Amino acid sequence: MKTTAPTQQDETYARLRQWVTVGQFLPGERLKIHAIADKLGVGVMPVRAALQRLAAEGALVNVPHAGMQVPKLSLAEFDDVLQTRLLLEGEAAERGAHRLDAAGVAELLALEQKMREALKANDAKGYLDANELFHLHLYQAAASPTLLSLIETVWLKVGPLSNRLFEVPASLRVINDAHGDAVMALRLRDSAGVRRAIEKDLFVAAQFLRPFCA
C-alpha cells in the first residue's frame, strides 16, 4: 500500500504539538502566528491550521480579540489530569517494561544518564527533552497505539507547566530519583516495579507544579 508523505501542515502541527508537550509555551501565553512561522521557516497558513487543530484537542484556547492562548489549569483540573496520567502511564510503563528487549533497556539507561547530566548543568530543555523520550520509548514498547494516543493527548494539558519545575530549586534534587528507580527495576526485569517508579515520578513532580495552577 502506498503511503502519503506528510504535508508541511502536518509537519508544522507535529512540531508545535511537541513544543506544547515539553513546555516550550507557558500557561497563559499568547501565541503569535507570524513569530511562530518565522521560527519554523514556514508560511502563516500551516501555522494557523496547526493551532486550530491543537485548539480542537484542548491544548490551546481561542480567546476573542486575543487569538490563540495556552490555557491555565485550575487546581481541580490539574489533579484530575494527574489521576488520569497515573492510570494511563502506570499501565503503559508496566506493559512496556514487560516487552522491552536488551537494546530498549540500554536506551532508557542512556536517557536517564542524560537527565542526570542535564540537571547538573541546570539545563531545563535538555532534561525535559530526555524525560519526554524516556517516557515515550517506555510507553511505545507497550505496543498499544490507543493507550499511547491517550497519553500524548493528556501530555498536552500539562506540558506548559513542566518548565516551572526549574523554578523550584528543591525539585531539582529529587525529580530524577524515580527514573533511577525505574532503570533499576528494568535491570531486574521487574515490570511492576517500573510501574511504581513511573507513578512515583508523576506524583512527585506534581507536588512541585500544583502551586503554579490557576
C-alpha positions as CSV (number, residue, x, y, z in Angstrom):
1,M,0.0,0.0,0.0
2,K,1.3,3.4,-1.0
3,T,1.8,5.8,2.0
4,T,1.2,9.5,1.8
5,A,4.1,11.8,2.6
6,P,3.4,14.2,5.4
7,T,2.5,17.7,4.2
8,Q,4.1,20.9,5.5
9,Q,0.9,21.4,7.5
10,D,1.3,18.0,9.1
11,E,4.9,18.7,9.9
12,T,4.1,22.1,11.4
13,Y,1.4,20.6,13.5
14,A,3.7,17.8,14.8
15,R,6.4,20.3,15.7
16,L,4.0,22.6,17.6
17,R,2.4,19.7,19.3
18,Q,5.8,18.6,20.6
19,W,6.6,22.2,21.7
20,V,3.4,22.3,23.8
21,T,4.2,18.8,25.3
22,V,7.7,19.8,26.5
23,G,6.6,23.1,27.9
24,Q,8.1,25.5,25.3
25,F,5.0,27.6,25.8
26,L,3.8,28.8,29.2
27,P,0.3,28.8,30.6
28,G,-1.5,32.0,29.6
29,E,1.0,32.7,26.8
30,R,-0.5,34.2,23.7
31,L,0.8,32.5,20.6
32,K,1.8,34.9,17.7
33,I,1.3,33.3,14.4
34,H,3.9,35.3,12.5
35,A,6.6,34.8,15.1
36,I,6.0,31.0,15.1
37,A,6.0,31.0,11.3
38,D,9.3,32.8,11.2
39,K,10.8,30.4,13.8
40,L,9.7,27.4,11.8
41,G,10.5,28.8,8.4
42,V,7.0,28.3,7.1
43,G,4.1,30.4,6.0
44,V,1.3,31.6,8.3
45,M,-1.3,29.3,6.8
46,P,0.3,26.0,8.1
47,V,0.8,27.6,11.5
48,R,-2.8,28.8,11.7
49,A,-4.1,25.4,10.7
50,A,-1.9,23.7,13.2
51,L,-3.0,26.0,16.0
52,Q,-6.6,25.3,15.1
53,R,-6.0,21.5,15.3
54,L,-4.4,22.0,18.7
55,A,-7.3,24.1,19.9
56,A,-9.7,21.3,18.8
57,E,-7.6,18.9,21.0
58,G,-7.9,21.2,24.0
59,A,-4.2,22.1,24.0
60,L,-5.0,25.8,23.2
61,V,-7.9,28.1,23.6
62,N,-9.1,30.7,21.1
63,V,-9.8,33.8,23.1
64,P,-11.9,36.5,21.4
65,H,-9.9,39.5,20.3
66,A,-6.7,37.9,21.7
67,G,-6.1,34.9,19.5
68,M,-4.7,31.5,20.5
69,Q,-3.5,31.1,24.0
70,V,-2.1,28.4,26.2
71,P,-4.8,27.5,28.8
72,K,-4.2,27.7,32.5
73,L,-5.2,24.7,34.6
74,S,-7.2,25.1,37.8
75,L,-6.0,23.0,40.7
76,A,-9.0,20.7,40.3
77,E,-8.2,20.2,36.6
78,F,-4.6,19.6,37.3
79,D,-5.4,16.9,40.0
80,D,-7.9,15.3,37.6
81,V,-5.2,15.1,34.9
82,L,-2.7,13.7,37.4
83,Q,-5.1,10.9,38.3
84,T,-5.6,10.1,34.6
85,R,-1.9,10.1,34.0
86,L,-1.3,7.7,36.9
87,L,-3.8,5.3,35.4
88,L,-2.7,5.5,31.8
89,E,1.1,5.9,32.2
90,G,1.3,3.3,35.0
91,E,-0.3,0.8,32.8
92,A,1.8,1.7,29.8
93,A,5.0,1.6,31.9
94,E,4.3,-1.9,33.2
95,R,3.3,-3.3,29.8
96,G,6.3,-1.6,28.1
97,A,8.8,-2.9,30.7
98,H,7.5,-6.4,30.2
99,R,8.1,-6.2,26.5
100,L,11.4,-4.2,26.3
101,D,14.4,-6.1,24.9
102,A,18.0,-5.5,25.9
103,A,18.5,-2.7,23.4
104,G,15.4,-0.9,24.6
105,V,16.6,-1.2,28.2
106,A,20.0,0.2,27.3
107,E,18.4,3.1,25.5
108,L,16.4,4.0,28.7
109,L,19.6,3.7,30.8
110,A,21.3,6.2,28.4
111,L,18.4,8.7,28.7
112,E,18.4,8.5,32.5
113,Q,22.1,9.4,32.3
114,K,21.3,12.4,30.1
115,M,18.7,13.6,32.6
116,R,21.2,13.4,35.4
117,E,23.8,15.4,33.4
118,A,21.1,18.0,32.4
119,L,20.2,18.5,36.0
120,K,23.8,19.1,37.0
121,A,24.1,21.7,34.2
122,N,20.7,23.3,35.1
123,D,19.7,22.6,31.5
124,A,15.9,22.6,31.6
125,K,15.5,21.9,27.9
126,G,18.0,19.1,27.9
127,Y,16.2,17.5,30.9
128,L,12.7,17.8,29.5
129,D,13.7,16.5,26.1
130,A,15.4,13.5,27.6
131,N,12.5,13.0,30.0
132,E,10.0,13.0,27.2
133,L,12.0,10.4,25.2
134,F,12.4,8.2,28.3
135,H,8.7,8.0,28.9
136,L,7.8,7.8,25.2
137,H,10.2,4.9,24.5
138,L,8.9,3.0,27.5
139,Y,5.3,3.5,26.6
140,Q,5.9,2.8,22.9
141,A,7.2,-0.6,24.0
142,A,3.8,-1.4,25.3
143,A,2.7,-1.8,21.7
144,S,-0.7,-0.2,22.3
145,P,-1.3,2.7,19.9
146,T,-4.6,3.5,21.6
147,L,-3.0,3.8,25.0
148,L,-0.1,5.9,23.7
149,S,-2.5,8.3,21.9
150,L,-4.5,8.9,25.1
151,I,-1.2,9.6,27.0
152,E,0.0,12.0,24.4
153,T,-3.3,13.9,24.5
154,V,-3.1,14.2,28.3
155,W,0.5,15.4,28.0
156,L,-0.7,18.4,26.0
157,K,-2.6,19.6,29.1
158,V,0.3,19.6,31.5
159,G,3.3,20.2,29.2
160,P,3.1,24.0,29.5
161,L,3.6,23.7,33.3
162,S,6.6,21.4,33.0
163,N,9.2,24.1,32.8
164,R,8.1,25.5,36.1
165,L,9.9,22.7,37.8
166,F,13.1,24.5,37.3
167,E,11.8,27.5,39.2
168,V,11.7,25.3,42.4
169,P,15.3,24.5,43.5
170,A,14.1,21.8,45.8
171,S,12.6,19.9,42.9
172,L,15.9,19.6,41.1
173,R,17.3,17.4,43.9
174,V,14.6,14.8,43.6
175,I,12.8,14.9,40.2
176,N,15.1,12.3,38.6
177,D,15.1,9.9,41.5
178,A,12.2,7.9,40.2
179,H,13.9,7.4,36.8
180,G,16.8,5.8,38.7
181,D,14.3,3.5,40.4
182,A,12.8,2.7,37.0
183,V,16.1,1.7,35.4
184,M,17.0,-0.4,38.4
185,A,13.6,-2.2,38.1
186,L,14.2,-2.6,34.4
187,R,17.6,-4.3,35.1
188,L,15.8,-6.7,37.4
189,R,13.0,-7.3,34.8
190,D,10.6,-6.1,37.5
191,S,7.7,-4.6,35.4
192,A,5.6,-3.9,38.4
193,G,8.5,-2.1,40.0
194,V,8.8,0.0,36.8
195,R,5.1,0.9,37.1
196,R,5.6,2.0,40.7
197,A,8.6,4.1,39.7
198,I,6.7,5.9,37.0
199,E,3.8,6.6,39.2
200,K,6.2,8.0,41.8
201,D,7.8,10.2,39.1
202,L,4.4,11.7,38.1
203,F,3.3,12.2,41.7
204,V,6.5,13.8,43.0
205,A,6.7,16.3,40.0
206,A,3.0,17.1,40.5
207,Q,3.6,18.3,44.1
208,F,6.0,20.9,42.8
209,L,3.8,22.0,40.0
210,R,0.5,22.3,41.9
211,P,1.3,25.8,43.3
212,F,1.5,27.1,39.8
213,C,-2.0,26.2,38.9
214,A,-4.6,29.0,38.3
